[in-house]
Amino acid sequence: DSNDGLTTSSPWKTVAKVSSFTSLAAGDQVLFNRGEVFYGKLIINNSGSSGNPITIGAYGSGANPVITGFTTVSSWTNLGGNIWESTSAVSSLSSCNMVAINGVNTPMGRYPNTGYLTYQSFSGNTSITSSSLSGTPNWTGAELVVKKSRWNMERSLIVSQSGGTLTFAPSSSINCRNNFGFFIQNDSRTLDQQNEWYFNSSSGKIRIYSLSSPTNVLVA
């Protein structure tokens, strides 16, 4: 990024450098090398003019360049039980909503693996009680996905559990409804099928259930 960025032999390296540059002018071109992947968001700080735009394009040969919000996770620690954890933090964000493995958008782990559990009663928009839960395991800290109507599902942090009752942080003012469904996700204990994942917001690390060391993992 200390290059002048004016020729193919002295290009800038990162999208961040382009985004920090405030001297683009009408008629300028920003060209990305074909065959390469660039991480980050592209911010153009100035405008072109009618008939004389600022052009975003490509140079070189090969596949078109890609600008992506994905980061590659390549180093893993084996925790045992087919659970692998990224050796380093993969994000500083509080949540992770998308992971692609071998080019496939892959869902996080959930309990149950398919379908819903049913809650028989509720208290407003902060707790549900289900005969499907015994209190073991205790799902405090996991994420509850609760169905409140036929068209409404909400995600909430489980703040405590007592027996079959889950108390959660309300995500809206809408009350629950007896005998509707729910499932639990984003907890390491839900990982029991190939490529299911869990993101730990405290450590910034991701865990994946895999019979061998995970490969081709991209995290948004």
N, C-alpha and C positions, 0 to 999 in steps of 0.2 A: 504493500500500500504506500510505500515511500517513493515508488516509481512516478513518472510524470503522467502515466496513463494515456499517452498520445499515440503509441504504436503497439503493434503486436509483440514486439520484443521488450516492451517496458509497460505492460498493463498493470492496472490495479488488481488487487487480489480478491477483495471482498465486496459484497453488496453494501455492507456498513460504510465503506469508504465512499461509495457513490451517494448514499443517503446523507452523508455529512457534507457533501460538496455543495456549496451555495452559489457557484458561479456559472452554472449551466446557462446557455443563452440560445436564443432562437437559431435553428439550423444545426445545433450540436447533435451528435449521435452518441448513444451509450450502447456499446456492443459487447455481448458476452460470448466467450469462447465455446464453440460447439463441442459437444461431448463431455461437458463438465456440469457439475451440480453446485449451485450456490445457495448458502443458507441465509435466511433472514428476510426482511421486508424492504422493498424498494420504495424510497421516498424521493420524489422529484420536487425540488424546492422552488423552481422557477417555471415560467410558462414560455412556450414558443409563441409564434404569431401566425396569423392566417396565411397559409401558403408557405410557411417556413417553420415547421414544427420541430420540437425536440423529438428525435426518433430513438426508440428502443429496439435493438435488433441483435444480430449475431454475426460472428466472423469465424473463419476456419472451416474445417470439414467434420463430418460425422453427424451424430444425432443433435437435434436442437438442444440448446442449453436449458437447464431447469432451475428455476428459483423456487425454493421449498421452505416450508416451516418445519419440516421433519429434521430430527437429528438422529444419527446412527449410533446404536448401542452395540459395542463390539467386545467389551470385556465383562466377563461373568464370573461370579463366585458360586460354587456349588454348596447349597445349604443342607443338602440331603433330602431324601424323600421326593426326588425329581423336582425340587424347587430350586430355581436359579435366581440370584439377585445381581443386578448391575453392580460392578465393582465400585463405580463412582456415581455421584448424583447425575441424573439425566435432565433435571429441570429444577428451577427455583420457584415454579408456580405452585399454587395451592391445590391444583387438581390436574389430572390428565384425562382427556376425553377421547383420544384416538391413538391406537397403536397398530402399525401395519407390520405383519410378519410374512416374509416371502411374498410381498406384494398384495397381501390380503388384509383388509380392514378387520381386525380381530377383536371380539368383545372381551371385556374384563370377566374375571371369574364371578360366579353368582351361585346362590343357594336358594331354591333348588336349581339344578342345571337347566331344567326346562319348566315351563308353566309357572304356576303361582301357588303359594300357600294362601290359606284363607284366614282372615281375622273375623272373630265372631262379635266383638264389641270394640268400642273406641271411647276416647275422651276428647271431645273437641277436635282440634287439629294438632295435638301434641302426643297422643299415645294410642296404641292399638293392643288388643289382647287376642292371642291365638292359641288354640289347643295343640297346634303343630309345634309349638316351642315349649321347652321344659326349663330353660335357663342355663342349660349346658349343651353347646357352648354359650358363653355370654357374648353377645354381639355388640357390646358397647364399643364405639369408635368406628364401626362399619357404616355403610350407607344403606338406608332403607329406600326402596322404590315402592311406593304405595299407590294403589289405584283407588281414587276417590269418587270416580264416576266412570261411565263407559268411555268417556273421551278425555279423561284427565288422570295422568300419572305424575307423581312428584317425587323428587329425590331429596332426602333429608338425612342429616347426621344423627345416628343413634347415640343419645347421650347417657342412657342407662337401660338396664334390663332387670326385671324382677320376675322370675318364673317365665310365664308366657306373655308378659307385658313388656312392650318396647316403648320407651319414651324418647321422643325425637324433637329436634329443633324444627319448628314449623317453617315451611317454605312459602306458605300462603295462608290466607285466612279461611280457606275452604275446609270444612269439616270432613272427616272420613265417613264411611257408610258401612253398616253391618254387612258381613258376609261377602265383602269384596276381597280382592287379592293383593298380595305383596310378595316381594322377594328381597334378598339381601345381597349386596355386592361390595366391591372394593375392600376386601379383607383377605389376608393371606390364607385364611382357613377355608376359603371357597375354592382354592386352586386344586382341582383334581382331574382336569382334562387337558389334553395337549394344547399348548399355546395360550391357555387362559392366563390373565395377568392381573396384577394389583400394583397400584402406585402409592407409595408411602410419602405423604406430603411433608412429614417431619424431616426425613432424611433426603428426600428428593430422588430416591432410588425406586426402581421397578423390579418386581418379582414375576417370574414366569414359570408355569408348570411345563416341563419338557423332559422327555426321556433321554435327551442328550443336550449338550450345550447349545443354547439358542443361536440361530444365525439369521442374518438379514432382518434385523429388528429396527424399525423406525418409530420414533416417538414424537408426537406433535407437541 
